[in-house]
Amino acid sequence: MFARIANGWELAKESFRVLRIDKELMVFPLVSGIACLLVLASFALPLWNSPYAKVVLDEGPALDDPVAYVILFAFYLVNYFVILFFNSALVACAIIRFKGGDPTVADGFRAASNRLPQIFAWALVSATVGLVLRVIESRSERVGQIAAALLGAGWTIATYFVVPVLVVERTGPVDAVKRSLSVLRRTWGEALAANFGIGILVFLLSLLAIVPIVFGGMAIAAGHAVMGGILIVGGVVWLLLVGLMSSTLDSILLAALYLFAAKGTVPQHFDNDLLRDAFTS
């Protein structure tokens, strides 16, 4: 157990080294987040004076209106498509780096654009699953929430490697899930431990934002509003940067684990012995 955690921590650190080389990879989660906000606004604002706005904002009542089902499915479909597109672009760039190339943001967008049919097909599946889980959750306040949470967690685990499968193998939704499960059986321990390592790293970096935010609050209380505001804004900006870093590291790690487990290729910038020991322990 301790050896696996140590390996996971090392994998997290090696993912961070890749990010230091390709800092531009953080562009993808940044643009993805902005695009998702625009998608939310494009659905919520036109429906603002209707009960359907609350459905989109996840504040609505039970889905008893067929129109609500249609609107929610359309929202999920567009939102998932955006997320999958940018995640695919990021994973494609990471794989280019792992194979010795020097990826650019344009390379990522090009790779994702070349996989639009696979991305759209998977967005359809994700939207359907999301809608089903939402319906289950709305049917019973307590039991439905528990059931939806358990089913959602299982679905997330089973589809953990779907994005790199779509990027590299260009399979359909059914084969993508089968392939993801196949790779997961070999990597679940390393994925869990390495994500835990990334979580620790992100937590430690997030702590750095507490200092300026606390001092900013103290400065405002003491009557120094401008200085306090600058400190608080600086802390919030740092938290946003850490969030972008976390999302990018997750995708880098995902691509590295997939490439080794599915293709038997040791990603460049990762230690050969570390990966081989991790998958044979």
Secondary structure, DSSP 4 states (H G I P E B T S, - for coil): -HHHHHHHHHHHHHHHHHHHH-GGGGHHHHHHHHHHHHHHHHHHTTTTTSTHHHHHTT------SHHHHHHHHHHHHHHHHHHHHHHHHHHHHHHHHHTT----HHHHHHHHHTTHHHHHHHHHHHHHHHHHHHHHHHH-HHHHHHHHHHHHHHHHHHTTTHHHHHHHH---HHHHHHHHHHHHHHHHHHHHHHHHHHHHHHHHHHHTTHHHHHHHHHHHHTT-HHHHHHHHHHHHHHHHHHHHHHHHHHHHHHHHHHHHHHH-PPPTTS-HHHHHHHHH-
